[in-house]
Amino acid sequence: MTADAEFDAIAAAIAEARRAVAEGALVEVGGLDAAVVRMCDAARELPAAERGAFADRLVELAEALDGLAADIARQRDAAQRQRANDAYGQEGTR
């Protein structure tokens, strides 16, 4: 698989995970770390002239992963609030 195809596949997986989280699903992201490591390793093998564009794509992936992490954190926080509400009721109702 070419580097561009690998970047596109990782970006698509991140986008799909974000859609799933937005719909309330739990997602498994275990394979993303290995894919990103492969891309970082590939960067070391590039000629100097190609590194800038490659680094830009890595930054895009990092930003997308940060967005996914924020989505997952919001999902977790909402679930914790819901569990607290279920256990203790809404504030002020007792």
Secondary structure, DSSP 8 states (H G I E B T S, - for coil): --HHHHHHHHHHHHHHHHHHHHTT-----HHHHHHHHHHHHHHHTS-HHHHHHHHHHHHHHHHHHHHHHHHHHHHHHHHHHHHHHHHH-STT--
